[in-house]
C-alpha cells in the first residue's frame, strides 16, 4: 500500500470533522542499538527523554520506542530531505552499535483526526486515548483492530490528532477497519491537502 497517498476524495472533510488520511508516501526511518541515542544527538535532533514518548523537530516526529530504539517520521513531504540526510549520514562501518531500520518499507502510516476521534479509537483499541489519560506526544505500543500498532497523540483539543503505525502487510486491513469504525461518527477518508491544513 506504500505510495498510495490520495490527493482527493469525493467528499472533502470540514475543518473539524472526523477523517483518516493515508500517509504511506511520507518518509520514515528508524535507528536501534546501544549507540543509537548518541548518534541521533550528534545529528542535532532533540530526543524524547523516556521511552513511549515523542518530540517534534520541525517536520520530523521523533518517537522513542525503548531505551535504544527510535522511529522518525516525516509529517509532510517537505521532510524528505531531512530523512534522506539521516540515511546518508549513517554508516555501519562508523556506527557499529547503531543500526538503521527501513521503516518506510516495514510500517504503514495513517493519520486520524477531528471530532470524536478518541471515541472512534476506543472501538478499535483498549488503551484510553482521551486527553486526560493520553497526553500530547505520548506513545502506546498496543493492538489496534487486533494488529500490533504504534499510536502517537500529536495534539489535543480543539484538533485531536493521532498517527498510527502498523505492519505494512496489514495496511489495507487497518485502513478498512478505521473507515468502518468512523462511519458511526460520519467520518471519512481525508485528502492529503486537507491533512496539511490541519498540521499548519
C-alpha positions in Angstrom: 0.0 0.0 0.0 3.0 2.3 0.2 2.9 5.2 -2.2 -0.9 5.3 -2.4 -1.3 8.6 -0.6 -4.6 10.0 -2.0 -4.7 13.7 -3.1 -8.5 13.9 -3.4 -11.7 12.2 -2.3 -15.3 12.7 -3.5 -16.4 14.2 -0.1 -14.0 16.8 1.4 -13.9 16.9 5.2 -14.7 20.0 7.1 -12.3 21.7 9.4 -13.1 19.6 12.4 -14.9 16.5 11.0 -13.5 13.1 11.7 -11.2 11.8 8.9 -8.4 9.4 8.2 -5.5 10.2 5.8 -3.2 7.7 4.1 0.4 8.9 4.8 2.2 5.9 3.4 4.1 8.0 0.9 5.7 10.2 3.6 9.3 9.3 4.7 10.1 7.2 7.7 13.3 5.8 9.2 14.4 4.1 12.4 17.6 3.5 14.4 18.2 0.9 17.0 21.2 -0.1 19.2 23.2 0.8 22.2 24.7 3.9 20.5 21.5 5.0 18.6 20.8 7.8 21.1 24.3 9.2 20.9 24.3 9.1 17.1 21.0 10.8 16.8 22.1 13.5 19.2 25.2 14.0 17.0 22.8 14.8 14.2 21.3 17.7 16.2 18.0 16.0 16.8 16.1 16.6 20.1 15.2 13.3 21.5 12.4 12.2 24.0 13.8 11.7 27.5 11.9 8.5 28.1 10.5 5.5 26.2 7.0 5.7 24.8 7.2 9.4 24.2 7.8 11.6 21.2 9.1 15.1 20.3 8.6 17.2 17.2 11.7 18.5 15.4 10.2 20.8 12.8 8.6 18.5 10.3 10.1 15.4 11.9 8.3 13.4 14.6 10.9 11.5 16.7 9.4 8.6 18.7 11.3 6.7 21.4 10.0 3.2 21.5 12.5 1.9 24.1 15.8 3.0 25.6 17.7 2.0 22.4 15.1 2.2 19.6 13.9 5.3 17.7 11.3 5.8 15.0 11.4 9.0 13.0 8.5 10.0 10.7 8.1 13.0 8.4 4.9 14.9 9.0 4.8 16.1 5.4 6.6 15.5 2.1 8.8 18.5 2.9 10.6 16.3 5.4 12.0 14.0 2.7 15.4 15.8 2.6 15.9 15.6 6.3 15.1 11.9 6.4 17.4 11.4 3.4 20.2 13.3 5.2 19.9 11.0 8.2 20.0 7.9 5.9 23.1 9.2 4.1 24.9 10.3 7.3 24.6 6.8 8.8 27.2 4.1 8.1 27.5 0.7 9.7 31.3 1.0 9.4 31.4 4.0 11.7 28.3 3.2 13.8 28.6 -0.4 14.7 26.2 -0.2 17.6 23.6 1.8 15.8 21.5 0.1 13.2 19.4 1.7 10.5 15.8 0.4 10.1 13.9 1.0 6.9 10.6 2.0 8.5 9.2 3.3 5.2 9.2 -0.3 3.9 8.2 -2.0 7.2 5.5 0.3 8.6 2.3 1.8 7.2 1.3 5.3 8.5 -2.2 6.7 8.9 -3.3 10.0 10.5 -6.7 10.2 12.2 -8.1 13.5 13.4 -11.2 15.5 14.1 -14.3 15.4 16.3 -14.9 12.1 18.1 -11.5 10.7 17.2 -10.9 9.3 20.8 -14.4 7.7 20.8 -13.7 6.2 17.4 -10.4 4.8 18.5 -12.0 3.3 21.6 -13.8 0.9 19.3 -10.5 -0.5 18.0 -8.0 -0.1 20.9 -8.2 -1.0 24.6 -5.9 1.9 25.6 -7.7 5.0 26.9 -6.6 7.7 24.4 -8.7 10.5 25.8 -6.8 13.7 26.5 -7.0 13.3 30.3 -5.2 9.9 30.1 -3.1 10.2 27.0 -1.1 13.5 26.8 0.3 15.0 23.6 3.3 13.2 22.3 2.5 10.1 24.3 3.0 6.7 22.6 1.1 3.5 23.0 2.5 0.3 21.6 -0.7 -1.7 21.5 -3.2 -3.5 19.4 -5.5 -1.6 17.0 -8.1 -3.7 15.3 -6.3 -6.8 16.6 -3.0 -6.0 15.0 0.2 -4.6 16.6 0.4 -0.8 16.2 2.2 2.3 17.5 -0.2 5.1 18.3 1.1 8.6 18.9 -1.0 11.6 20.0 0.2 14.7 18.3 -2.3 17.2 19.7 -5.4 17.7 21.8 -8.5 19.9 21.7 -9.6 21.6 19.6 -8.0 19.4 16.9 -7.3 15.9 18.3 -4.9 14.1 16.0 -3.2 10.7 16.1 -0.6 8.9 14.0 -0.9 5.2 13.7 2.0 3.0 12.5 1.4 -0.7 11.8 3.0 -3.5 9.8 2.9 -2.7 6.1 1.4 -6.1 5.3 -1.7 -5.2 7.4 -2.1 -1.7 5.8 -5.2 -2.3 3.7 -6.9 -4.2 6.5 -6.2 -1.4 9.0 -7.4 1.2 6.6 -10.8 -0.6 6.1 -11.1 -1.0 9.9 -10.6 2.7 10.5 -13.1 3.7 7.9 -15.6 1.2 9.3 -15.1 2.4 12.9 -15.5 6.1 12.0 -18.7 5.6 9.9 -20.7 5.8 13.1 -19.4 9.4 13.5 -19.8 10.4 9.9 -16.1 10.1 9.4 -14.5 9.6 6.0 -11.2 9.3 4.1 -9.3 12.6 4.1 -7.4 14.0 1.2 -3.7 14.8 1.8 -4.4 18.5 1.1 -7.0 18.5 3.9 -4.5 16.8 6.3 -1.9 19.5 5.5 -4.4 22.2 6.5 -4.7 20.6 9.9 -1.0 20.5 10.7 -0.3 24.1 9.8 
